[in-house]
Amino acid sequence: INEGSSRTSVSESAKLERKIYQYRAYIAQRKHNIVITKIKDSDPIDLRVVKFLVQSKSSSQASETKKEEALEELKEILGDTANLSNATVQIIVGMIYYHEGLFEDALKVLFRHNRDLECVALIIQIYLQLDRLDLAKREIAAAKTWAEDAMLAQLIKHHLIIFLFNFIKDGDKYQEAYYIYEEIAQSPSSNTVKVLNGQAVCNIHLGRYPEAENLLLRVEALNKSKSDPDTLVNLIMISNLIGKPTEVINRQLKEVAPNHVFLQDLDLKTSLFDRSGQRFAFV
């Protein structure tokens, strides 16, 4: 946000791109009202789809109707072939569909990208959610042919390494991933919540629990609102591993992301456990 605000001598197209990234940054900080009030119906389609992203991320019951209306409007937007080739529309609509669990719809939009790494990253994330590791690997291999040295390409590669923990059990790979995250974090502008979380997860896989906890506490210090769901989930995991209570962190996660996949999975496992317990209840 600060970087974008400090640049004044830019082209009109660059100004639009700057606004998009600034508004997305506000959304990441959960400052939704800023985005809602600043983006007008008369703004370019690139900005208007960002406003829909806010509505898709809202977790209140009162916003469910607006969310459904937004999804209907997105269908109309995608009915215009010019919008389908718009890179901003592709990634934002892809993110909205991903957030709603509409993976097939998301992929249909994202596949239209023209060598856009952010679209590639989301496609791979969807494949991982669907347990299609073969397709995720194929997508990474294809991206290497035109963007191997890009920072995002490196992050995608090592995100996959972390995801494959249950399959490869290779400490060297996690150490390699950790070094990549550490190298990226050397730049103040890249020392972000996501990068620090990546380092923390690598440390967890390497059994370095105190180091992982320290990194996550640094994230909490950076993210003063303590509202990043991934950080909270990782704090729950590390607290379980080192024997610390998790009740407070669980409550925080339920407040900021009640529909988080971690909580949904936890509810499912709790339900299955209770049902199994009833079968073996002592009389």
TIDREN-182692 format. One record per residue (C-alpha): residue number from 1; residue in three letters; x, y, z. Coordinates in steps of 0.05 Angstrom, whole numbers. Layout:
<atoms>
<NUM; 'ALA'; <X; Y; Z>>
...
</atoms>
This chain:
<atoms>
<1; 'ILE'; <0; 0; 0>>
<2; 'ASN'; <56; 48; 19>>
<3; 'GLU'; <97; 30; -42>>
<4; 'GLY'; <38; 44; -88>>
<5; 'SER'; <21; 110; -55>>
<6; 'SER'; <93; 135; -61>>
<7; 'ARG'; <95; 130; -138>>
<8; 'THR'; <64; 187; -175>>
<9; 'SER'; <94; 189; -245>>
<10; 'VAL'; <62; 128; -276>>
<11; 'SER'; <19; 113; -337>>
<12; 'GLU'; <-56; 106; -334>>
<13; 'SER'; <-52; 30; -341>>
<14; 'ALA'; <-1; 28; -285>>
<15; 'LYS'; <-46; 71; -241>>
<16; 'LEU'; <-103; 21; -251>>
<17; 'GLU'; <-57; -37; -235>>
<18; 'ARG'; <-32; 0; -173>>
<19; 'LYS'; <-103; 10; -148>>
<20; 'ILE'; <-119; -64; -158>>
<21; 'TYR'; <-60; -85; -116>>
<22; 'GLN'; <-74; -33; -63>>
<23; 'TYR'; <-146; -55; -56>>
<24; 'ARG'; <-126; -128; -53>>
<25; 'ALA'; <-77; -109; 2>>
<26; 'TYR'; <-133; -76; 40>>
<27; 'ILE'; <-174; -139; 33>>
<28; 'ALA'; <-116; -181; 60>>
<29; 'GLN'; <-116; -134; 120>>
<30; 'ARG'; <-191; -144; 127>>
<31; 'LYS'; <-204; -70; 115>>
<32; 'HIS'; <-264; -87; 72>>
<33; 'ASN'; <-301; -21; 82>>
<34; 'ILE'; <-245; 19; 49>>
<35; 'VAL'; <-252; -23; -14>>
<36; 'ILE'; <-328; -22; -14>>
<37; 'THR'; <-332; 54; -8>>
<38; 'LYS'; <-277; 70; -58>>
<39; 'ILE'; <-297; 26; -116>>
<40; 'LYS'; <-356; 53; -156>>
<41; 'ASP'; <-403; 19; -205>>
<42; 'SER'; <-375; 65; -259>>
<43; 'ASP'; <-303; 40; -248>>
<44; 'PRO'; <-269; -6; -298>>
<45; 'ILE'; <-286; -80; -294>>
<46; 'ASP'; <-216; -94; -265>>
<47; 'LEU'; <-236; -55; -202>>
<48; 'ARG'; <-308; -78; -198>>
<49; 'VAL'; <-288; -152; -194>>
<50; 'VAL'; <-243; -134; -134>>
<51; 'LYS'; <-305; -109; -99>>
<52; 'PHE'; <-338; -177; -110>>
<53; 'LEU'; <-277; -208; -77>>
<54; 'VAL'; <-295; -170; -13>>
<55; 'GLN'; <-366; -198; -14>>
<56; 'SER'; <-342; -269; -24>>
<57; 'LYS'; <-296; -264; 36>>
<58; 'SER'; <-349; -237; 83>>
<59; 'SER'; <-369; -289; 134>>
<60; 'SER'; <-431; -257; 165>>
<61; 'GLN'; <-500; -288; 153>>
<62; 'ALA'; <-527; -220; 132>>
<63; 'SER'; <-479; -220; 73>>
<64; 'GLU'; <-500; -287; 44>>
<65; 'THR'; <-553; -256; -1>>
<66; 'LYS'; <-502; -205; -27>>
<67; 'LYS'; <-453; -262; -39>>
<68; 'GLU'; <-504; -299; -82>>
<69; 'GLU'; <-520; -235; -120>>
<70; 'ALA'; <-446; -224; -132>>
<71; 'LEU'; <-439; -295; -161>>
<72; 'GLU'; <-497; -282; -208>>
<73; 'GLU'; <-465; -216; -231>>
<74; 'LEU'; <-399; -252; -243>>
<75; 'LYS'; <-435; -300; -291>>
<76; 'GLU'; <-458; -239; -330>>
<77; 'ILE'; <-388; -210; -331>>
<78; 'LEU'; <-359; -276; -356>>
<79; 'GLY'; <-411; -276; -411>>
<80; 'ASP'; <-370; -220; -445>>
<81; 'THR'; <-313; -254; -482>>
<82; 'ALA'; <-270; -192; -474>>
<83; 'ASN'; <-272; -200; -398>>
<84; 'LEU'; <-251; -273; -404>>
<85; 'SER'; <-184; -251; -432>>
<86; 'ASN'; <-174; -198; -378>>
<87; 'ALA'; <-118; -221; -331>>
<88; 'THR'; <-148; -186; -270>>
<89; 'VAL'; <-216; -216; -282>>
<90; 'GLN'; <-185; -285; -290>>
<91; 'ILE'; <-148; -285; -224>>
<92; 'ILE'; <-200; -248; -182>>
<93; 'VAL'; <-259; -290; -208>>
<94; 'GLY'; <-215; -352; -199>>
<95; 'MET'; <-202; -332; -127>>
<96; 'ILE'; <-276; -321; -114>>
<97; 'TYR'; <-296; -388; -143>>
<98; 'TYR'; <-240; -422; -104>>
<99; 'HIS'; <-263; -389; -39>>
<100; 'GLU'; <-334; -415; -53>>
<101; 'GLY'; <-309; -485; -68>>
<102; 'LEU'; <-329; -480; -142>>
<103; 'PHE'; <-264; -511; -166>>
<104; 'GLU'; <-288; -532; -235>>
<105; 'ASP'; <-314; -462; -250>>
<106; 'ALA'; <-249; -432; -224>>
<107; 'LEU'; <-207; -476; -269>>
<108; 'LYS'; <-249; -459; -331>>
<109; 'VAL'; <-233; -385; -320>>
<110; 'LEU'; <-160; -394; -300>>
<111; 'PHE'; <-142; -439; -358>>
<112; 'ARG'; <-151; -379; -404>>
<113; 'HIS'; <-90; -344; -375>>
<114; 'ASN'; <-33; -321; -419>>
<115; 'ARG'; <29; -340; -379>>
<116; 'ASP'; <4; -308; -315>>
<117; 'LEU'; <40; -338; -255>>
<118; 'GLU'; <-13; -318; -206>>
<119; 'CYS'; <-64; -358; -246>>
<120; 'VAL'; <-15; -416; -247>>
<121; 'ALA'; <-7; -413; -172>>
<122; 'LEU'; <-82; -416; -161>>
<123; 'ILE'; <-91; -473; -211>>
<124; 'ILE'; <-39; -513; -173>>
<125; 'GLN'; <-72; -496; -106>>
<126; 'ILE'; <-138; -523; -133>>
<127; 'TYR'; <-104; -587; -158>>
<128; 'LEU'; <-74; -597; -89>>
<129; 'GLN'; <-143; -588; -57>>
<130; 'LEU'; <-169; -641; -105>>
<131; 'ASP'; <-110; -688; -89>>
<132; 'ARG'; <-88; -686; -162>>
<133; 'LEU'; <-14; -683; -148>>
<134; 'ASP'; <1; -708; -219>>
<135; 'LEU'; <-34; -648; -250>>
<136; 'ALA'; <-1; -600; -200>>
<137; 'LYS'; <68; -626; -219>>
<138; 'ARG'; <52; -621; -293>>
<139; 'GLU'; <30; -549; -285>>
<140; 'ILE'; <95; -531; -248>>
<141; 'ALA'; <137; -565; -302>>
<142; 'ALA'; <101; -525; -356>>
<143; 'ALA'; <112; -459; -318>>
<144; 'LYS'; <186; -474; -311>>
<145; 'THR'; <194; -468; -386>>
<146; 'TRP'; <178; -393; -384>>
<147; 'ALA'; <184; -369; -311>>
<148; 'GLU'; <233; -414; -273>>
<149; 'ASP'; <271; -356; -240>>
<150; 'ALA'; <211; -315; -220>>
<151; 'MET'; <201; -308; -144>>
<152; 'LEU'; <129; -333; -148>>
<153; 'ALA'; <151; -394; -188>>
<154; 'GLN'; <201; -411; -133>>
<155; 'LEU'; <146; -403; -80>>
<156; 'ILE'; <99; -448; -119>>
<157; 'LYS'; <153; -502; -125>>
<158; 'HIS'; <168; -502; -51>>
<159; 'HIS'; <96; -497; -31>>
<160; 'LEU'; <87; -563; -68>>
<161; 'ILE'; <146; -593; -30>>
<162; 'ILE'; <114; -575; 36>>
<163; 'PHE'; <47; -604; 13>>
<164; 'LEU'; <81; -669; -5>>
<165; 'PHE'; <106; -680; 67>>
<166; 'ASN'; <65; -744; 77>>
<167; 'PHE'; <92; -774; 12>>
<168; 'ILE'; <167; -757; 8>>
<169; 'LYS'; <193; -751; 80>>
<170; 'ASP'; <255; -717; 52>>
<171; 'GLY'; <289; -670; 102>>
<172; 'ASP'; <336; -642; 49>>
<173; 'LYS'; <276; -618; 8>>
<174; 'TYR'; <247; -581; 69>>
<175; 'GLN'; <314; -550; 84>>
<176; 'GLU'; <319; -527; 12>>
<177; 'ALA'; <249; -497; 16>>
<178; 'TYR'; <267; -463; 82>>
<179; 'TYR'; <328; -431; 51>>
<180; 'ILE'; <287; -404; -7>>
<181; 'TYR'; <236; -373; 41>>
<182; 'GLU'; <294; -345; 83>>
<183; 'GLU'; <326; -314; 22>>
<184; 'ILE'; <261; -282; 1>>
<185; 'ALA'; <251; -255; 71>>
<186; 'GLN'; <317; -217; 69>>
<187; 'SER'; <282; -162; 30>>
<188; 'PRO'; <240; -118; 77>>
<189; 'SER'; <185; -113; 25>>
<190; 'SER'; <182; -189; 19>>
<191; 'ASN'; <185; -205; 93>>
<192; 'THR'; <110; -218; 93>>
<193; 'VAL'; <60; -259; 133>>
<194; 'LYS'; <58; -313; 79>>
<195; 'VAL'; <134; -319; 73>>
<196; 'LEU'; <143; -324; 148>>
<197; 'ASN'; <89; -377; 151>>
<198; 'GLY'; <126; -415; 97>>
<199; 'GLN'; <189; -414; 139>>
<200; 'ALA'; <150; -436; 200>>
<201; 'VAL'; <119; -495; 164>>
<202; 'CYS'; <187; -518; 139>>
<203; 'ASN'; <213; -516; 210>>
<204; 'ILE'; <154; -557; 234>>
<205; 'HIS'; <170; -611; 183>>
<206; 'LEU'; <243; -609; 204>>
<207; 'GLY'; <223; -618; 277>>
<208; 'ARG'; <248; -549; 297>>
<209; 'TYR'; <188; -530; 338>>
<210; 'PRO'; <216; -472; 379>>
<211; 'GLU'; <241; -438; 315>>
<212; 'ALA'; <173; -449; 282>>
<213; 'GLU'; <137; -418; 342>>
<214; 'ASN'; <183; -358; 343>>
<215; 'LEU'; <170; -345; 269>>
<216; 'LEU'; <95; -349; 279>>
<217; 'LEU'; <99; -301; 338>>
<218; 'ARG'; <137; -253; 292>>
<219; 'VAL'; <79; -259; 244>>
<220; 'GLU'; <31; -241; 300>>
<221; 'ALA'; <74; -180; 315>>
<222; 'LEU'; <73; -159; 241>>
<223; 'ASN'; <-1; -172; 234>>
<224; 'LYS'; <-25; -131; 293>>
<225; 'SER'; <-98; -148; 282>>
<226; 'LYS'; <-80; -222; 294>>
<227; 'SER'; <-129; -240; 239>>
<228; 'ASP'; <-89; -282; 190>>
<229; 'PRO'; <-124; -350; 188>>
<230; 'ASP'; <-63; -389; 163>>
<231; 'THR'; <-20; -361; 220>>
<232; 'LEU'; <-73; -381; 271>>
<233; 'VAL'; <-78; -451; 242>>
<234; 'ASN'; <-2; -460; 244>>
<235; 'LEU'; <-1; -434; 316>>
<236; 'ILE'; <-53; -486; 335>>
<237; 'MET'; <-11; -540; 302>>
<238; 'ILE'; <54; -520; 337>>
<239; 'SER'; <18; -511; 404>>
<240; 'ASN'; <-8; -582; 399>>
<241; 'LEU'; <62; -607; 382>>
<242; 'ILE'; <95; -573; 442>>
<243; 'GLY'; <38; -585; 491>>
<244; 'LYS'; <10; -515; 497>>
<245; 'PRO'; <-64; -499; 505>>
<246; 'THR'; <-101; -480; 441>>
<247; 'GLU'; <-168; -456; 466>>
<248; 'VAL'; <-154; -381; 457>>
<249; 'ILE'; <-125; -390; 387>>
<250; 'ASN'; <-183; -434; 367>>
<251; 'ARG'; <-232; -379; 388>>
<252; 'GLN'; <-192; -328; 348>>
<253; 'LEU'; <-195; -371; 286>>
<254; 'LYS'; <-270; -382; 293>>
<255; 'GLU'; <-280; -307; 298>>
<256; 'VAL'; <-239; -287; 237>>
<257; 'ALA'; <-251; -348; 191>>
<258; 'PRO'; <-310; -390; 216>>
<259; 'ASN'; <-313; -428; 149>>
<260; 'HIS'; <-238; -443; 146>>
<261; 'VAL'; <-223; -512; 118>>
<262; 'PHE'; <-185; -530; 182>>
<263; 'LEU'; <-247; -518; 225>>
<264; 'GLN'; <-291; -555; 176>>
<265; 'ASP'; <-244; -615; 178>>
<266; 'LEU'; <-241; -611; 254>>
<267; 'ASP'; <-317; -611; 259>>
<268; 'LEU'; <-321; -671; 212>>
<269; 'LYS'; <-269; -710; 252>>
<270; 'THR'; <-305; -692; 317>>
<271; 'SER'; <-371; -716; 289>>
<272; 'LEU'; <-340; -782; 264>>
<273; 'PHE'; <-306; -792; 332>>
<274; 'ASP'; <-372; -781; 369>>
<275; 'ARG'; <-408; -829; 324>>
<276; 'SER'; <-355; -882; 333>>
<277; 'GLY'; <-357; -871; 408>>
<278; 'GLN'; <-431; -884; 410>>
<279; 'ARG'; <-420; -952; 378>>
<280; 'PHE'; <-375; -973; 435>>
<281; 'ALA'; <-409; -938; 493>>
<282; 'PHE'; <-408; -976; 558>>
<283; 'VAL'; <-476; -991; 589>>
</atoms>
